[in-house]
Structure formats: C-alpha cells, structure tokens
Amino acid sequence: MTRSLRVTPAGDRLYVRARDGRIVAWYEREGGGEGPAGAAEAGRIRLVHASLRAEVLAVLAPYVAGEPAIGPPPVPTRAELARLALHPDDDLAPNRPGEALHALLDHLPPPGRFGRDPHRAARAGLAAQQQVGAALDGLEDAGWRVLHSLPLPGADRIDHLAVGPGGVLAIHTVPARRLRIVVSGVAVGRAGRGAAAPLLRLTRRRAERASHALATAVRPVLVLVAPARLEITPPAPRDVRILRDTDIPALGSLAGVHKPADIDTLFATARARPTWSRA
C-alpha cells in the first residue's frame, strides 16, 4: 500500500498523497504549517484517513525523528478546504520566483568559455525575480502571503502576487543593475539610450487581469532591481507604484484593506491554477 502513497513537500509541511493526488495525511515540520496556529502544530502528523495510519507512518518514517504526535486534522477553514481540494499540479504555491525562467534556462546549453552569453537577459531576469521574491517572502511576518510566477493565458505571467493587509499587489520585476532609469509618461527607459519600453502599460495590464481573475481590486507595482539611479519625471503615474527592490520591506506597513480571513480566502483562490484561466 505504501507504494501508492507519496510524500510531497510544501514549505514546512510534508503532504502524503494517494495515487490520484488526494491528501491523506500531512506532517508539520519544525517551522509549523500555514496560518497563525502553525507553530503549535510543529512535529505533528495529521491523519485525514485513520485507516491508513500504518501506511502513512511507513512512508513518513525517513522524514520523522522521535515519536510525533498523531491525530486527526483540526477543523479546517474555508481556505484550507479549498487548498486540500487542489490537485498538486494545480497548486501554484510551490512556484519559485522566476519559475518559468528556471524551466527555460534548465533546457538551454550553458554559455561557452569565450564570447557573449546568449542567455544573459534570461539569467539577469531570473536573478532579479529571485531577489524581489526573497524580499517579498520576508513580508510574511507582517501578514502578507506571496505567490510567484503565476501563468496567464497567452504565455504571459505575473512575476509576483502579494496578498495582505494592504490589499493585493501584482508586481512586475525589471532588472536594472547599474543602469540610470527614467520613468516618463507611460514609458520606462535607460537615460540617454534609445526608445523606452511601455513597461507601465504592461504592469497595469497584468494587474487588471489579476483583478478580473480574483474579482477584487489589484494594484500594479513596478519594481526596478538595483538601478544606479531612478528618475521619475512629472507627472508621475498615480495608479502604478514604482519602487526599487530596496523599498519592498516598506510594503509590510500597508494596512486597512483586508482582514486575515479575507487574505486566506484570496490566497486560496490565487494559488489555484484554474483561477488564472479566466484572467
């Protein structure tokens, strides 16, 4: 029977799933699971099906030290029920920052010893998304929940989505290391260099698609990673928040929009892949 069960990690929790993807148990590791009661759950095995106790313990044996507490799951919230119903292939919460770029670069040959790296832009984009993603993940203590690399119809993606007390933010990340960036009107470009790109329009459009999918207001945020200088010529755009990557921690102070229950519900909706098919 243990051959039909498999263990899949997600944050501080190890899920035990049946062959069809259903969750039959989970183990809270040292950090505890999701939600405010997560720390109190650390070291516990929660059995959804008590009849599978022996099989679950056998498949978790390599991961568990000592004698863990074992019992049924606590009464789930609506958000937890929605998460438990997700097939693992439809759960976007495990996505890493820059997930699509990871997949692209994993299938490309490494650069040669000499000459220009043909994949330099993709590598720079991945590094920028990783940097911004790590900073956003640091907002969890302030009540924010973050998803990365959300797929949209038409091969587009939302780099990061943050759901928290200050609302829902759709974040577009742009690598700008050592560059002088000028934001003017609807365009963003390098000072003294060629045509600017309509990044503000793209950032707005992604937020609009997220708002449609989640049926709630979503604010567009453009984050420039490590620019040497950032100039915003008046009139500054009122609807798009423009930040450096070093400004991200300040987002943790935003509040007054969503309560914890609303955050959990929105996050449960956003982590489900089918949600974005209607974006």
C-alpha positions, 0 to 999 in steps of 0.5 A, a space after each residue: 500500500 505504501 507504494 501508492 502513497 507519496 510524500 510531497 513537500 510544501 514549505 514546512 509541511 510534508 503532504 502524503 498523497 494517494 495515487 490520484 493526488 488526494 491528501 491523506 495525511 500531512 506532517 508539520 515540520 519544525 517551522 509549523 504549517 500555514 496560518 497563525 496556529 502553525 507553530 503549535 502544530 510543529 512535529 505533528 502528523 495529521 491523519 485525514 484517513 485513520 485507516 491508513 495510519 500504518 501506511 502513512 507512518 511507513 512512508 513518513 518514517 525517513 522524514 520523522 525523528 522521535 515519536 510525533 504526535 498523531 491525530 486527526 486534522 483540526 477543523 479546517 477553514 474555508 481556505 484550507 478546504 479549498 487548498 486540500 481540494 487542489 490537485 498538486 499540479 494545480 497548486 501554484 504555491 510551490 512556484 519559485 520566483 522566476 519559475 518559468 525562467 528556471 524551466 527555460 534556462 534548465 533546457 538551454 546549453 550553458 554559455 561557452 568559455 569565450 564570447 557573449 552569453 546568449 542567455 544573459 537577459 534570461 539569467 539577469 531576469 531570473 536573478 532579479 525575480 529571485 531577489 524581489 521574491 526573497 524580499 517579498 517572502 520576508 513580508 510574511 511576518 507582517 501578514 502578507 502571503 506571496 505567490 510567484 510566477 503565476 501563468 496567464 493565458 497567452 504565455 504571459 505571467 505575473 512575476 509576483 502576487 502579494 496578498 495582505 493587509 494592504 490589499 493585493 499587489 501584482 508586481 512586475 520585476 525589471 532588472 536594472 543593475 547599474 543602469 540610470 532609469 527614467 520613468 516618463 509618461 507611460 514609458 520606462 527607459 535607460 537615460 540617454 539610450 534609445 526608445 523606452 519600453 511601455 513597461 507601465 502599460 504592461 504592469 497595469 495590464 497584468 494587474 487588471 487581469 489579476 483583478 478580473 481573475 480574483 474579482 477584487 481590486 489589484 494594484 500594479 507595482 513596478 519594481 526596478 532591481 538595483 538601478 544606479 539611479 531612478 528618475 521619475 519625471 512629472 507627472 508621475 503615474 498615480 495608479 502604478 507604484 514604482 519602487 526599487 527592490 530596496 523599498 519592498 520591506 516598506 510594503 509590510 506597513 500597508 494596512 486597512 484593506 483586508 482582514 486575515 480571513 479575507 487574505 486566506 480566502 484570496 490566497 486560496 483562490 490565487 494559488 489555484 491554477 484554474 483561477 488564472 484561466 479566466 484572467 
